[in-house]
Amino acid sequence: MKLLVIDTSGPVCGTAVMDGEKTVSEFTAQNRNTHSASLMPMVEAALAAAGTEIGQLDAIAAVTGPGSFTGVRIGVATAKGLAHGAGIPCIPVDALEALSVSAGAFDGIICPIQDARAGQVYAAAFRDGCRLTGDAPMKLDDFLEKIAGLGDRFLFTGDGVPVFREKIREILGEKAVFSPAHLGYLRPSAAGLIAMNKGEKTDYLHLEATYLRPPNAQKNRKLMEAMKRQEEA
C-alpha cells in the first residue's frame, strides 16, 4: 500500500510518502510559517521526491489529533480535499500514539504529552507498543498520579516536555527521562507505520478531527449565548 501521510497536529508540520513500511520521502518543518502556508508545498515536495503522483496513491493517512485545534483542522481538511479529488480513502492516526512510536524503543513506559494550555496536557501512556491509558486532557499532576503505578521508568516526549520538564522531574525524580530534541516530535513516517498496520480506511466524508475538549471559539460562543439569555431574562 502506498500512502501520503499528513501531520499538522503540533508545532512541526510533516509529510511523508510510504510504500509498505518503507519511507520513500519525508519532510518536516518548524518555522515561522503557518501550517496552512507550509503544508501544500511540502505535500508536493514529498510526492515529487517519491517520484509519484497523488492518483497513484492507495490512501491518505492523516493525524487527526489531539493537538492544536487550528493545526488539526488544517491537516484534516487538506487530507479530506486531496482524498476526495483523487477518489481514495483516508486512514486516521492518533497523534499521541504516533508520538510514542516516534520516540523509539524504551524499556519502560512511554508518555507522550502535548501542551494543551491552561496548565493541562493531552497525554497517554504506552508500553511495548500497547496502549495503557486513553487520550485525555488533564492537569499534569493528575496525569502523573494516574501513571505512577504503571512502572518504574517513564519516557516523556512531545511539545509538552519543554513546558513541564522541571515539574515532571520534581515529582518523579530519577524515574523520569526525556526524549532528546531530535526524537521529541511526531515523525510523519511513524504515523505512516501506524496507518499501514491498522489499515482502518474511511472515506473523506467520515474523516474527523479528534478534539478532546471544545475549541475556545465554541466555549466563547456558549458563554456569550448564556450572557445574552441572562440579559433577556
Secondary structure by P-SEA (a helix, b strand, c coil): cbbbbbbcccccccccccccccccbbbbbbcccccccccaaaaaaaaaaaccccccccbbbbbcccccaaaaaaaaaaaaaaaaaacbbbbbbbaaaaaaaaacccccbbbbbccccccccccccccccccccccccccaaaaaaaacccccbbbbbcccccccaaaaaaaccccccccccccccccaaaaaaaaaaaccccccccbbbbbccccaaaaaaaaaaaaaaaaac
